[in-house]
Amino acid sequence: MRNLFVLISLIVVLASAACTGLPGSVATSEPTVLPTLPGAPTLAPTAAQPTAAPSATSLPTAMPTAQPTLAQPTAVPTQAPTGGIPNVPPIPVATSSGPVTQPTVAVPPQQGLDDFALQLISAIERKDFPVLRTLMNPRFSIATYQQTLYEYTSEEALSQLQSHYLSSGSQPVGRWGTDLVALLSGGDPLAQWGPVANVVRGTHVMGLGALADSEAIVVIGRDAATGRFYWHGILLPQNGRFFTDVLPSGDALPSNVTMIQALDVVRMRSGPGLNYATEGLMRKGETAQVTGISADGNWYQVYCTMDASGHCWVTSDGNITLPIATKPY
């Protein structure tokens, strides 16, 4: 009996040591096997935990092994703005590592003298002052033949022209075929501007002034450095008319009209055309004796005392003059 008690005590001690571990014992990675008590279920041994972290190859394939790297743009594309217009793709702008080349601007060819003169006289006839300003030299000359020469800024000159020579009553007309030397009784119209001015052409213009009875010579210069033409100045007669009237008035043809009456103010001119100077005026209701008619039928020749020839010309426009006496041919 005593031996049985000792045996049972030894079994209890061993069982207790197996559950708690003996003092001073060290745990190992080997699995611990518990004794199977009578009537207890059989337990599978517990596997030891690994001592190192699992490698990347042991992780599930669904999980990425590293964070994805976002691609950074290497350069911002250079594009021209489209102005915000929908459905319009941006316009690509070519880039280059070389020096920037400015686009070549086509320079219009130099205008010829004839073309420039035509443009100038046309602007004078229209009294187009903005265009005249662009054609002027910064310093503009106004000369009286063989007497005075004045220089103005282009703005001052335009004011003078608009107030006097190209005023509202003027009817400027260029006379391309005028012999300027004969008009000045042998004088040179290009020799009135001093030694510095490079004057190359003059053109006769009539119908100037408030009564359209004055004339002048428009003078064109040429810039020595650039070769470009410009409006240099205007040459005026001493009393509104040059010394010699070289414009032929033409022969008057016979007319069956012997007397006309003015229905409005009528300009009496030195020849049959608006390009001839005004000699005087017929006021509304005044009458004049007709001595002939122009070849085109647009002008009556009448007696007048204002012209040395004793004859003037008035328009035959039925809204301005009315025939009041006629004779058969």
C-alpha positions as CSV (number, residue, x, y, z in Angstrom):
1,M,0.0,0.0,0.0
2,R,2.8,2.3,0.9
3,N,4.5,1.7,-2.5
4,L,1.2,2.4,-4.3
5,F,0.9,5.8,-2.7
6,V,4.5,6.7,-3.6
7,L,3.8,5.7,-7.2
8,I,0.7,7.8,-7.4
9,S,2.5,10.8,-5.9
10,L,5.3,10.5,-8.5
11,I,2.8,10.5,-11.3
12,V,1.1,13.6,-10.0
13,V,4.5,15.4,-9.7
14,L,5.4,14.5,-13.2
15,A,2.1,15.6,-14.6
16,S,2.4,18.9,-12.8
17,A,5.9,19.4,-14.1
18,A,4.8,18.7,-17.7
19,C,2.0,21.4,-17.5
20,T,4.0,24.2,-15.9
21,G,7.6,23.3,-16.8
22,L,10.3,22.5,-14.4
23,P,12.0,25.4,-12.8
24,G,15.0,26.6,-14.7
25,S,13.8,24.9,-17.9
26,V,14.3,26.8,-21.3
27,A,11.6,26.7,-24.0
28,T,12.6,25.4,-27.3
29,S,11.1,25.5,-30.7
30,E,10.3,21.8,-30.5
31,P,6.6,21.1,-30.1
32,T,5.4,20.1,-26.6
33,V,3.6,16.8,-26.4
34,L,1.2,16.5,-23.5
35,P,0.5,13.1,-22.0
36,T,-2.8,11.7,-22.8
37,L,-5.0,11.4,-19.8
38,P,-7.4,8.6,-19.6
39,G,-10.6,9.6,-21.3
40,A,-9.2,12.9,-22.8
41,P,-9.4,13.6,-26.5
42,T,-6.3,13.2,-28.6
43,L,-4.8,16.7,-29.6
44,A,-2.6,17.3,-32.5
45,P,0.8,18.7,-31.8
46,T,1.2,22.5,-32.1
47,A,3.6,23.6,-34.7
48,A,6.3,26.1,-33.6
49,Q,6.1,29.7,-35.0
50,P,8.9,30.6,-37.4
51,T,11.7,32.7,-36.0
52,A,12.1,34.9,-39.1
53,A,9.7,37.0,-41.2
54,P,8.3,35.3,-44.3
55,S,10.0,36.1,-47.5
56,A,8.2,38.2,-50.2
57,T,7.6,35.0,-52.2
58,S,5.5,33.6,-49.5
59,L,3.0,36.5,-49.6
60,P,-0.3,36.1,-51.5
61,T,0.0,36.9,-55.2
62,A,-2.9,39.4,-55.1
63,M,-1.0,41.8,-52.8
64,P,1.7,44.0,-54.6
65,T,5.2,43.5,-53.4
66,A,5.9,47.3,-53.7
67,Q,4.0,50.6,-54.1
68,P,3.6,51.5,-57.8
69,T,5.9,54.3,-59.1
70,L,3.9,57.2,-60.6
71,A,5.5,58.3,-63.9
72,Q,6.5,61.9,-63.7
73,P,6.2,63.9,-67.0
74,T,9.6,64.7,-68.4
75,A,8.5,68.1,-69.8
76,V,5.4,70.1,-70.0
77,P,4.2,70.1,-73.6
78,T,4.3,73.5,-75.2
79,Q,1.1,74.4,-76.9
80,A,-0.4,77.6,-78.3
81,P,-3.6,78.7,-76.7
82,T,-6.8,78.0,-78.7
83,G,-8.8,80.8,-77.1
84,G,-11.1,78.4,-75.3
85,I,-13.0,77.4,-78.4
86,P,-14.7,74.0,-77.8
87,N,-13.8,71.0,-79.9
88,V,-10.7,72.7,-81.3
89,P,-7.5,70.9,-80.5
90,P,-4.5,73.0,-79.3
91,I,-2.1,74.1,-81.9
92,P,1.4,72.6,-81.3
93,V,4.3,75.0,-81.2
94,A,7.6,73.8,-82.5
95,T,10.4,74.0,-80.0
96,S,14.1,74.1,-80.7
97,S,17.2,74.2,-78.6
98,G,18.8,76.6,-81.1
99,P,18.5,80.4,-81.2
100,V,15.0,81.9,-81.7
101,T,14.6,83.3,-85.2
102,Q,12.1,86.1,-85.7
103,P,9.8,85.7,-88.7
104,T,10.7,87.7,-91.7
105,V,8.3,90.5,-92.5
106,A,7.9,91.3,-96.2
107,V,8.7,94.9,-96.9
108,P,6.6,96.4,-99.7
109,P,8.6,97.6,-102.6
110,Q,9.4,101.3,-103.0
111,Q,6.6,103.1,-104.6
112,G,7.5,104.7,-107.9
113,L,7.4,108.5,-108.4
114,D,4.4,108.4,-110.8
115,D,2.4,106.2,-108.4
116,F,3.2,108.4,-105.4
117,A,2.2,111.6,-107.4
118,L,-1.1,110.0,-108.4
119,Q,-1.8,109.0,-104.8
120,L,-1.0,112.5,-103.5
121,I,-3.0,114.4,-106.1
122,S,-5.9,112.0,-105.6
123,A,-5.9,112.6,-101.8
124,I,-5.8,116.4,-102.4
125,E,-8.8,116.2,-104.7
126,R,-10.7,114.2,-102.1
127,K,-9.4,116.4,-99.3
128,D,-8.5,113.3,-97.4
129,F,-6.4,114.9,-94.6
130,P,-5.5,111.6,-92.8
131,V,-3.9,110.3,-95.9
132,L,-2.2,113.6,-96.7
133,R,-0.7,113.5,-93.2
134,T,0.9,110.1,-93.9
135,L,2.4,111.4,-97.2
136,M,3.9,114.6,-95.7
137,N,7.4,115.2,-94.5
138,P,7.7,115.9,-90.8
139,R,8.7,119.5,-91.9
140,F,6.4,120.9,-94.6
141,S,7.1,124.0,-96.7
142,I,4.6,126.6,-97.9
143,A,6.2,129.1,-100.4
144,T,5.0,132.1,-102.3
145,Y,6.7,132.3,-105.7
146,Q,9.9,134.4,-105.5
147,Q,8.8,135.9,-102.2
148,T,8.6,133.9,-99.0
149,L,9.3,130.4,-97.7
150,Y,7.8,129.1,-94.4
151,E,8.3,125.8,-92.7
152,Y,5.6,124.2,-90.6
153,T,5.2,120.9,-88.7
154,S,3.0,118.5,-90.6
155,E,0.1,119.2,-88.1
156,E,0.5,123.0,-88.5
157,A,0.6,122.6,-92.3
158,L,-2.6,120.5,-92.4
159,S,-4.3,123.1,-90.3
160,Q,-3.3,125.8,-92.8
161,L,-4.3,123.8,-95.8
162,Q,-7.7,122.9,-94.3
163,S,-8.4,126.5,-93.3
164,H,-7.4,128.2,-96.6
165,Y,-6.3,126.3,-99.7
166,L,-8.4,123.1,-99.2
167,S,-11.3,124.7,-97.3
168,S,-14.9,123.6,-97.7
169,G,-15.5,125.7,-100.8
170,S,-12.4,124.5,-102.7
171,Q,-12.7,122.1,-105.6
172,P,-9.1,120.9,-106.2
173,V,-8.2,119.3,-109.5
174,G,-4.8,118.2,-110.6
175,R,-3.6,119.4,-114.0
176,W,-1.0,116.8,-115.1
177,G,-0.2,118.2,-118.5
178,T,0.6,121.8,-117.4
179,D,4.0,123.2,-118.5
180,L,5.2,124.4,-115.1
181,V,8.0,126.5,-116.6
182,A,5.6,128.3,-118.9
183,L,3.2,128.7,-116.0
184,L,5.8,130.6,-114.1
185,S,6.9,132.6,-117.1
186,G,10.2,130.8,-117.4
187,G,10.8,130.1,-113.7
188,D,11.8,126.8,-112.3
189,P,9.3,125.4,-109.8
190,L,11.9,123.1,-108.3
191,A,14.4,125.8,-107.5
192,Q,12.3,127.6,-104.9
193,W,13.2,125.4,-101.9
194,G,16.8,126.0,-101.0
195,P,19.9,123.9,-101.5
196,V,19.1,121.2,-98.9
197,A,15.7,120.1,-100.2
198,N,15.8,117.3,-102.7
199,V,12.7,118.2,-104.7
200,V,12.0,116.0,-107.7
201,R,8.6,116.9,-109.1
202,G,5.9,119.5,-109.2
203,T,2.2,119.1,-110.2
204,H,-0.2,121.9,-111.1
205,V,-3.4,122.0,-109.0
206,M,-6.4,124.3,-109.5
207,G,-9.7,125.1,-107.8
208,L,-8.1,126.0,-104.4
209,G,-9.4,128.4,-101.9
210,A,-12.9,129.2,-100.6
211,L,-14.1,130.3,-104.0
212,A,-12.1,127.6,-105.9
213,D,-10.4,130.4,-107.9
214,S,-6.8,129.8,-106.7
215,E,-4.0,127.5,-107.9
216,A,-0.7,126.2,-106.7
217,I,2.1,123.8,-107.6
218,V,2.3,120.7,-105.3
219,V,5.9,119.6,-104.8
220,I,7.3,116.1,-104.1
221,G,10.6,115.5,-102.5
222,R,12.8,112.4,-102.1
223,D,14.6,111.3,-99.0
224,A,18.3,110.9,-99.8
225,A,18.9,108.2,-97.2
226,T,15.9,105.9,-97.9
227,G,15.0,106.9,-101.4
228,R,11.3,107.3,-100.5
229,F,9.1,110.0,-101.8
230,Y,7.1,112.4,-99.6
231,W,5.0,115.6,-100.0
232,H,7.5,118.4,-99.5
233,G,5.4,121.5,-99.9
234,I,3.2,123.7,-102.0
235,L,4.2,126.7,-104.2
236,L,1.6,129.5,-104.3
237,P,1.3,132.5,-106.7
238,Q,1.5,136.0,-105.3
239,N,-2.2,136.9,-105.9
240,G,-3.9,133.5,-106.2
241,R,-3.1,133.2,-109.9
242,F,0.2,132.5,-111.7
243,F,1.4,135.0,-114.3
244,T,0.5,133.0,-117.4
245,D,-2.6,131.1,-118.0
246,V,-1.3,128.2,-120.1
247,L,-4.6,126.3,-120.1
248,P,-6.3,126.5,-123.5
249,S,-10.0,127.2,-123.0
250,G,-10.9,125.5,-126.3
251,D,-13.0,126.9,-129.1
252,A,-16.7,127.5,-128.3
253,L,-19.2,125.9,-130.7
254,P,-22.3,127.8,-131.8
255,S,-25.3,127.4,-129.6
256,N,-29.0,128.2,-130.1
257,V,-29.2,129.4,-126.4
258,T,-28.6,133.2,-126.3
259,M,-29.4,133.9,-122.6
260,I,-29.3,132.0,-119.4
261,Q,-30.4,132.6,-115.9
262,A,-28.8,131.3,-112.7
263,L,-31.0,129.2,-110.5
264,D,-28.4,129.1,-107.8
265,V,-25.0,130.6,-107.2
266,V,-22.9,129.7,-110.3
267,R,-19.1,129.9,-110.6
268,M,-17.9,131.6,-113.7
269,R,-14.6,129.9,-114.8
270,S,-11.8,130.6,-117.2
271,G,-12.4,127.5,-119.1
272,P,-15.0,124.7,-119.7
273,G,-14.3,122.5,-116.7
274,L,-14.0,122.3,-112.9
275,N,-10.2,122.3,-113.3
276,Y,-10.3,125.9,-114.5
277,A,-10.0,128.8,-112.1
278,T,-13.1,130.7,-110.9
279,E,-13.3,134.2,-112.4
280,G,-16.4,135.4,-110.7
281,L,-19.9,134.4,-109.5
282,M,-23.4,134.6,-110.9
283,R,-25.9,134.9,-108.1
284,K,-29.4,133.4,-108.1
285,G,-31.6,135.2,-110.6
286,E,-28.8,136.9,-112.5
287,T,-28.6,136.5,-116.3
288,A,-25.7,136.2,-118.8
289,Q,-25.5,136.4,-122.6
290,V,-24.3,133.1,-124.2
291,T,-21.7,133.3,-126.9
292,G,-21.2,129.5,-127.4
293,I,-21.1,126.1,-125.9
294,S,-18.4,123.5,-125.2
295,A,-17.9,120.5,-127.5
296,D,-19.3,118.1,-124.9
297,G,-22.3,120.5,-124.3
298,N,-21.6,120.7,-120.5
299,W,-20.5,124.4,-120.5
300,Y,-21.9,127.7,-121.8
301,Q,-19.5,130.4,-122.9
302,V,-20.8,133.8,-121.7
303,Y,-19.7,137.4,-121.8
304,C,-18.0,138.6,-118.6
305,T,-15.8,141.4,-117.5
306,M,-13.7,139.4,-115.1
307,D,-11.5,137.7,-117.7
308,A,-9.1,139.5,-120.0
309,S,-10.6,137.6,-123.0
310,G,-14.1,139.0,-122.1
311,H,-15.5,135.4,-121.9
312,C,-16.2,133.0,-119.0
313,W,-17.7,129.6,-118.8
314,V,-20.6,128.4,-116.7
315,T,-22.2,125.0,-116.3
316,S,-25.1,124.0,-118.5
317,D,-26.5,121.8,-115.8
318,G,-30.3,122.4,-115.9
319,N,-30.5,122.4,-112.1
320,I,-28.1,125.4,-112.0
321,T,-28.6,127.4,-115.1
322,L,-31.8,127.8,-117.2
323,P,-31.9,128.9,-120.9
324,I,-34.4,131.8,-121.1
325,A,-33.8,132.8,-124.7
326,T,-32.9,130.8,-127.8
327,K,-32.6,131.2,-131.5
328,P,-32.8,128.8,-134.4
329,Y,-29.5,127.5,-135.9
